[in-house]
Amino acid sequence: MCLILNNDKYGFYNLTTSEVIPPQFEDAEDFAEDLAGVQNQSGKWGFIDKQNHVVIPFLFDAVNKDFRGDTAEVTLGEDDVYINKTGKIIGPATSKSTVRKRELIGTAGQLGIKKPSGEIVMPPIYDYFGYAQDSVFWFRLKGKYGLADSNGKFIIGPDFDYLTYFSEGLAPARIAENWGFIRPNGTIGISFTYQAAHNFSHGLAAVKHQRLWGFIDKKGRWKIKPRFEDTGDNFRDIRSKYDPVVHFECP
């Protein structure tokens, strides 16, 4: 199963049968142990199987770790817990890979954020929010992206036409047709001179320049000059059974 994105909605494509789970989710994780974490329009997470049946209801605030064996780590309110494949909580998580000290309010397309104390830090006027990463997160307001801190204070924007998560201290962003990278404090890390860009992994990021892809380091220097027509996204460990690299053509 391959994760796909269309019109800001996530779905899946079956590489073996060519069957498609139509893009319908606000966010999604890859399949692991035949289950995938997906997020509905209310911001809650559950798990589906490869036939798009909801196996574990949409009850959770985040999926921190996919299923490995019989357990996955999720966030429920202020607690990180382990669940089994029926959705039953089997104990507290021993580590926190995702910190989400907030609650979504409002409805799809008009979302806000409320702290556990009840304080509304961002009113329900936003299109969508990203996960908190070291107390900063991206948001989308009227189609434009920006960056805010845990108190709802704008760090930058909304000035971007696209902004995604930070990886190795930098996040790809787009202004009009130009891509670059920003830092968590909102400053520009790598100038907006590319036609497309992916996240950093192992110190390198794939970027598109003059219709060809190459790889740059965190200072924007070419480490592999542009000569590829396409890339398989980020660098990854091809030995991992959970993250194989696959090339296919979708009809």
LINWOSUL-V813093 format. One line per field, one symbol per residue. phi: phi as a letter, one per 20 degrees, with the letter a starting at -180 (. if undefined). burial: # if it has 24 or more other ideal C-beta (glycine too) atoms within 12 Angstrom, else .. A space follows every 10 residues. Layout:
phi: ???
burial: ???
This chain:
phi: .dfccblmcd bbcefedmfc eggbdfbadf fblmccfcde fenedbcdef dmefecffcd eadebffcmd ccdcdcmede cecefenffd qffebdecdc eacfcncgnc dcccfgfofe ebffceface ffclmcbecc clnddbccef enffebnfdd eabcfeblnc cfbccldddb cdefenffec fecdeabdff blnccfcdcl mcdbcdefdn efdcffbdfb cemefbefef fecfecdbde f
burial: ###......# ###....... #..####### ###.###### .######### .#..##.### #######... ######..## ###...#... ..#....#.# #####..... ###....... ##...##### ###..##### #..####### .#..###### .#######.# #####..### ####.#..## .#.#.##### ...######. ..####...# .......... #.##...... .......... .
